[in-house]
Amino acid sequence: MGTAPAAESVPAADVPQPAPGATPPRTPLIACAAAELVGTAALVAIVVGSGIQATNLTKDVGLQLLANSTATVFGLGVLIALLGPVSGAHFNPAVTLAEWWTARRGGAGVNARELAVYVPSQIVGAIMGAVLADAMFGEPLVKWSTHDRSAGNLLLGEVVATAGLIFLIFGLARTDRLRFAPVAVASYIGAAYWFTSSTSFANPAVTIGRAFTDTFAGIAPASVPAFVVVQLVGAVVGLALVAVVFMRGKPGAGTPSA
């Protein structure tokens, strides 16, 4: 989701434009891994921490969700703006996998080595973020969530949420509008909190991390595998939508004949 600076020895016009979240040139892989770990940890800490704070302040579930979603919107936007230039600010294995697949088909993006570093960093970061949030609010550091989310309608909500996220990110890339990613992605997630039945996890790493806290934002470990599977299905649907909606026209198409 960040933009890559042009190499000094290559004209800017000849530098391939990065896919959403593409690793900027010359950024050490360890720095990218650190950015993904810290960013995902901060994101989960925001989601879990604001959920705990909300339940401490009010018993109204609607206000709790409003507080949780508002904090997530602002926090995610800041994290993307800050860490996008380093790692692309994926914070999400579904995004990283989608970009790797795009790169395999000739686009710019992460390679297999980077994929193997990004995803574990995101998962470890998510777990750390949940533990940190629990620690800040005096909750048990690790307590498996008892919040069952196994209903079929919730799984459908995750397909929709993840498909929309991938469609947005890669659609912005196709139309050269990734500069709007911090606002657009954060706004979409905030909206999806409300219009999806699952409150839009849309992220396998965040889903795993949220299993470690038995608070407002938690998810029971037994519900995690199905959530992750449908999120990956949603990523495939999102990429398919990008391919159809943002299909590149053939040269000369639409030109009137003489």
Secondary structure as the mmCIF struct_conf table of DSSP 4:
data_model
#
loop_
_struct_conf.conf_type_id
_struct_conf.id
_struct_conf.beg_label_comp_id
_struct_conf.beg_label_asym_id
_struct_conf.beg_label_seq_id
_struct_conf.end_label_comp_id
_struct_conf.end_label_asym_id
_struct_conf.end_label_seq_id
HELX_LH_PP_P HELX_LH_PP_P1 ALA A 4 ALA A 7
TURN_TY1_P TURN_TY1_P1 GLU A 8 SER A 9
BEND BEND1 VAL A 10 VAL A 10
HELX_RH_3T_P HELX_RH_3T_P1 ALA A 12 ASP A 14
BEND BEND2 VAL A 15 VAL A 15
HELX_LH_PP_P HELX_LH_PP_P2 PRO A 16 ALA A 19
TURN_TY1_P TURN_TY1_P2 PRO A 20 GLY A 21
HELX_LH_PP_P HELX_LH_PP_P3 ALA A 22 PRO A 24
TURN_TY1_P TURN_TY1_P3 PRO A 25 ARG A 26
HELX_RH_AL_P HELX_RH_AL_P1 LEU A 29 LEU A 57
BEND BEND3 LYS A 59 LYS A 59
HELX_RH_AL_P HELX_RH_AL_P2 VAL A 61 SER A 87
HELX_RH_AL_P HELX_RH_AL_P3 PRO A 93 ARG A 104
TURN_TY1_P TURN_TY1_P4 ARG A 105 GLY A 106
BEND BEND4 GLY A 107 GLY A 109
HELX_RH_AL_P HELX_RH_AL_P4 ALA A 112 MET A 136
TURN_TY1_P TURN_TY1_P5 PHE A 137 GLY A 138
BEND BEND5 LEU A 141 VAL A 142
HELX_RH_AL_P HELX_RH_AL_P5 GLY A 152 ARG A 174
TURN_TY1_P TURN_TY1_P6 THR A 175 ASP A 176
HELX_RH_3T_P HELX_RH_3T_P2 LEU A 178 PHE A 180
HELX_RH_AL_P HELX_RH_AL_P6 ALA A 181 PHE A 195
BEND BEND6 THR A 196 THR A 196
TURN_TY1_P TURN_TY1_P7 SER A 197 SER A 198
HELX_RH_AL_P HELX_RH_AL_P7 PRO A 204 ARG A 210
TURN_TY1_P TURN_TY1_P8 ALA A 211 PHE A 212
BEND BEND7 THR A 215 THR A 215
TURN_TY1_P TURN_TY1_P9 PHE A 216 ALA A 217
HELX_RH_3T_P HELX_RH_3T_P3 PRO A 221 SER A 223
HELX_RH_AL_P HELX_RH_AL_P8 VAL A 224 VAL A 245
TURN_TY1_P TURN_TY1_P10 PHE A 246 PHE A 246
HELX_LH_PP_P HELX_LH_PP_P4 MET A 247 LYS A 250
TURN_TY1_P TURN_TY1_P11 PRO A 251 GLY A 254
HELX_LH_PP_P HELX_LH_PP_P5 THR A 255 SER A 257
#
